Amino acid sequence: MAESLIVQSKVKEAVKGLELRMDSSLPDALNEKINALLQDAAARAKENGRGTLRPYDL
């Protein structure tokens, strides 16, 4: 698995703010989603001849 890009305590805090509990595997699943999102954005930027990720690549 890739290095974590999230802070688990912040995710837990956000979920608690939604008045829900967090499964222990949620941070790993969220991290996988973020990594996939970044990979897709990087591919889009490269396809457009750019070396910089921009918000609209997401």
The 8 nearest C-alpha neighbors of each residue, nearest first, counted from 0:
[[1, 2, 31, 3, 27, 30, 34, 28],
 [2, 0, 3, 34, 31, 30, 4, 27],
 [1, 3, 4, 0, 30, 5, 34, 31],
 [4, 2, 5, 30, 1, 27, 6, 0],
 [5, 3, 30, 2, 6, 33, 34, 1],
 [6, 4, 3, 7, 30, 26, 10, 9],
 [5, 7, 9, 8, 10, 4, 3, 26],
 [6, 8, 10, 9, 5, 26, 11, 12],
 [7, 9, 11, 10, 6, 12, 13, 5],
 [10, 8, 12, 11, 7, 6, 13, 5],
 [11, 9, 7, 13, 12, 8, 14, 6],
 [10, 12, 8, 14, 9, 13, 15, 7],
 [11, 13, 9, 15, 10, 14, 8, 16],
 [14, 12, 16, 10, 15, 11, 9, 17],
 [15, 13, 17, 11, 16, 12, 19, 10],
 [14, 16, 18, 12, 17, 19, 13, 11],
 [17, 15, 13, 18, 14, 12, 19, 11],
 [16, 18, 14, 15, 19, 13, 20, 12],
 [17, 19, 15, 16, 14, 20, 13, 12],
 [20, 18, 15, 17, 14, 21, 16, 13],
 [19, 21, 15, 14, 22, 18, 11, 17],
 [20, 22, 23, 11, 14, 25, 19, 15],
 [21, 23, 24, 25, 20, 26, 11, 19],
 [22, 24, 25, 21, 26, 27, 11, 20],
 [25, 23, 22, 27, 26, 28, 21, 29],
 [24, 26, 28, 27, 22, 23, 29, 21],
 [27, 25, 29, 28, 24, 30, 7, 23],
 [28, 26, 30, 29, 25, 24, 31, 3],
 [29, 27, 31, 25, 30, 26, 32, 24],
 [30, 28, 26, 32, 31, 27, 25, 33],
 [29, 31, 27, 33, 28, 32, 26, 3],
 [32, 30, 28, 34, 29, 33, 35, 27],
 [33, 31, 29, 35, 30, 34, 36, 28],
 [32, 34, 36, 30, 35, 31, 37, 29],
 [33, 35, 37, 31, 36, 32, 38, 30],
 [36, 34, 38, 32, 37, 33, 31, 39],
 [35, 37, 33, 39, 34, 38, 32, 40],
 [36, 38, 40, 34, 35, 39, 41, 33],
 [39, 37, 35, 41, 40, 36, 34, 42],
 [40, 38, 42, 36, 37, 41, 35, 43],
 [39, 41, 56, 37, 43, 57, 42, 38],
 [42, 40, 38, 44, 43, 39, 37, 45],
 [41, 43, 39, 45, 40, 44, 46, 38],
 [44, 42, 46, 40, 41, 45, 56, 39],
 [43, 45, 41, 47, 49, 46, 42, 52],
 [44, 46, 48, 42, 47, 49, 43, 41],
 [47, 45, 43, 44, 48, 42, 49, 41],
 [46, 48, 44, 45, 49, 43, 42, 50],
 [49, 47, 45, 46, 44, 50, 43, 51],
 [50, 48, 44, 45, 51, 47, 46, 52],
 [49, 51, 45, 44, 52, 48, 41, 47],
 [50, 52, 49, 53, 44, 41, 45, 48],
 [53, 51, 44, 41, 56, 50, 40, 54],
 [52, 54, 56, 55, 51, 57, 44, 40],
 [55, 53, 56, 57, 52, 40, 51, 44],
 [54, 56, 57, 53, 52, 40, 44, 43],
 [57, 55, 40, 54, 53, 43, 44, 52],
 [56, 40, 55, 54, 36, 37, 39, 53]]
